Amino acid sequence: MLLKLVNIKKSYGLVPVLKGINLSVDISKVVSIVGPSGAGKTTLLQIIGSLDTCDSGDIFFEGVNMATWNNKQKATFRNKKIGFVFQFHNLLPEFTALENVSIPALIAGNEKELATNNAIELLKYFGLENRMNNKPSELSGGEQQRVAFARALINKPALILADEPTGNLDTHNASEMHKLIFNLRDDFKTTFIIVTHNKELAAMTDEQLTIVDGVISSRNLR
C-alpha cells in the first residue's frame, strides 16, 4: 500500500470541507476523484500532497505518518516523492521546456548535466524532442501539458497528483492525454490520483471515488 488516509477532516473557518475521509491507494494504480464543485476534491488533493494540512486524522505514506514531519521534511517529500500536474500547466514562462522539466531535479540536488540528460530523455518519451528549446508561449496546450507531466516525472516520484489535467484541452488532446496517463502508469510504475470532471477519464481509472459534501459517497472499482 502506498497511501492511507484515516478520518481526514478539514474546515475553513466555520465551514467544514472534508468530514472524515478514509482512503487506501495501492502502488501503480490510477484513482480518479469526481464530484460537484466545492465538494472538497482539490482540498483533499492538496492535503495528500502536503500543500495544506488537515485539522484531524492521519495520512500514512509508504507506512510513515506524515503528521510527524516538519516543514523541511514535507518540502523534501513534495520534491522527491510527489509530482504535481495542474489544469493550466503552471510552467515558468521565461524558461524553455527543457529548463522547466530540469528544475525539480536541480532543486533535488542533481548535477546540472544529469538533470538535463534526464529531462531530455523524458521530453523524447513525450515526443517533444523538437520542442525542447521552446518556451511555453511557443507550445500548444497539449504540448504544454506533456511538458508538465515530464516535469512531474523528473524525480521518479511514487505518486502523481493531478488536478483537472485535461480540463484545458480540446477533445482530441484530452483523449490522447487520457491514454498517455495509463502508459505512464505502466512504464514508470507510478501511482496517479486525479481530480477530474471528465467522465471518460474517470471511467477508465482503476478506482473512481465520488466525493459529495466532504465525504466519499461511492467507490467504483474496475
Secondary structure, DSSP 4 states (H G I P E B T S, - for coil): --EEEEEEEEEETTEEEEEEEEEEE-TT-EEEEE--TTSSHHHHHHHHTTSS--SEEEEEETTEEGGG--HHHHHHHHHHTEEEEETT----TTS-HHHHHHHHHHHTT--HHHHHHHHHHHHHHTT-TTSTT--GGGS-HHHHHHHHHHHHHTT--SEEEEESTTTTS-HHHHHHHHHHHHHHHHHH--EEEEE---HHHHHHSSEEEEEETTEEEEEEE-
